[in-house]
Amino acid sequence: MLATVSKWGNSLAIRIPRGIAEDAHLEEGATLDLRTEGGKIVAEPVAPPTLDSLLAAVTPENLHHEQFDDRPRGVEAW
């Protein structure tokens, strides 16, 4: 299937035909890894991170302290 490259702002763009998008399980908002391999453009879908994978990346070094602090700040009555 042929596609035409169009100008989109300062970049170039192509439309992905519905059949190809369905075959690749792409939906609007999907993330693609774009790269070149041997002079060809490769667009590979990237799965969104799972909660388990995000939590596995938390370490004591990058864990922040508690952010919610509801103690009085001034003369307000609680």
Secondary structure, DSSP 8 states (H G I E B T S, - for coil): -----EEETTEEE----HHHHHHTT--TT-EEEEEEETTEEEEEEE----HHHHHHT--TTT--------S--SS---
